[in-house]
């Protein structure tokens, strides 16, 4: 059975105990769980983290990075039809399920735009209009204007 987690849920579970124990409880391998965490950009505790913690040493917890632009906030773990984490095995019918809560975002749209612009190379040129497009793009746009149905594959 597959599970569907939010990035925050899976992050909290991974940092709550050893990944091998969590993987066993979910019915997946620890390697499969680690791969799912990599796909969701969720940091894992480093090697020796739990031993150091049990010995009473201070260890830092790697914070959950912000979600990459365009990346999903959901992470699928395991195979089969995924069910949202925390749902009972016997679910209510579709008509009985309440609508989902509106999404809450960790940062403003301006902060996301600033983060994207900083990640781009210095030579990157951002344009809002295609008046002075690359010759190949201009030819494609011209062809699309001339035959809109053909360009769309109809």
N, C-alpha and C positions, 0 to 999 in steps of 0.2 A: 504494500500500500504506500502511496506517495503522500507527502505532506506539503502544505503550502504555508510558508512563514513570511511575515514581514521581516525586513532586514533587522529591525530593532529586536524583534522576538528571538530570531536565531542568534543574534549577537549576545543577548542576555543568557540564553541557554548554553552557548559554547563557553562563555566565561563563568558559568556557575559550577562546572565540574569537568572532569576529564572527558575529552571528546570520544574516547572509546566507550565510556559508560552511556553517553548520550546516543551514540550511534547504535548501540545494542538495544536501547529502549525504543528507538525508532524503527528497528529492524533493517538497518542499512550497515554497510561497512564504514569504518572510520575514514578510509580513503575516499569513499563516495561522499561522505559528509564534508570532508575537507575540500573536495572539488566543488561542491555546491556553495561552500563559503567563499571560495575564490571567485566563482561566477557572480556572486552577490557583492563582492568587494567587502567581505567581512573578515577582519583580522582574527587570527587564531592565537591562543596562548603559545609562547615560544617553548621550545624543549626545556624541560626542567622547571617549568613554572609552578606546577602543583607540588613538586618536591620542595622547592624553596618556600612556598607558602606554608606547607605543613611543618617545615623546620622553624617557622616563625620569622623568616626574613621578609623584609619589605620588597615587594615586587610591584611594578607599575602595570596597570591595565592599559593596553593600547586602545585609544578611543575609536569609536566607529566613524570612519570618514564620511563626508557628505556624499550623497548619491550623485553619480556622474550624470550630466545632462543626457536625457533620453533613456537612461537606464531604469529598469523596473524597480519598484520597491518590494516586489514579491520574489521569494526564492523558493524553488521547488526542490524538495529532497526526496529521494527514493523513486521508485517506478510505480506505474499504475496510475489510476485516476486520483489526482491529488485532492485532498480535503483540507480545508483551512485548519490550522493547528488550534486545538481546543474544542473542536466540535465533537459531539457525542457520536457514537457509531450509528445510532438511530437518529436520523435527522427529520426535522419537520418537513412537510411538503413545501414546495416552492412558494405557494401562496401564503404560507404562514411566516415566511422569513421577512423580517423587517428590512427596509431599504438601508443601504450602507450609510455610515456617517460621512459627511463631506471630508475630503482630504485636508490634512493640516501640513503645511510646508515649513521646513526648518529655516529657510532663508527667503528673502524677498527676490523678486524677479531681477531687480537691479544688481543684487549681490551675485546672482547666478551669471548674469551677463558679464560682470566684472571678472569673475573667476574664469569664465571661458576665454575672455580676451587676454587674460594674463597667461593662459595655457597655450595660446597660439604663438607661432614664431613671430619675431619682430617684423619680418618682411611680409606678413599676411596683410592683404588689403581687403577690408570689409566694405562692401557696397550694398546699398539698398535698392538700386535700380540697375537694370541691365542695358542702359543706353550705350555704354562703352564696353561691351562684353568681349571675351576672347573670340577670335575669328570662328572657331569651331562651334562655340555656343551660339554666336550670332547666326551662323548658317542653319543650325538646328531650329532656332526660334523663327527664322524666316520661313523655313520649310513647314513648320507647324502652323504658322499663320496662313500659308498658302493652301494647305490641305489639312484642316483640323481633324477630320474623321480618319484620314489615312495615318496621320501621325500617332493617333491614339490606338491604332490597331483594329479599327472597325471596318 
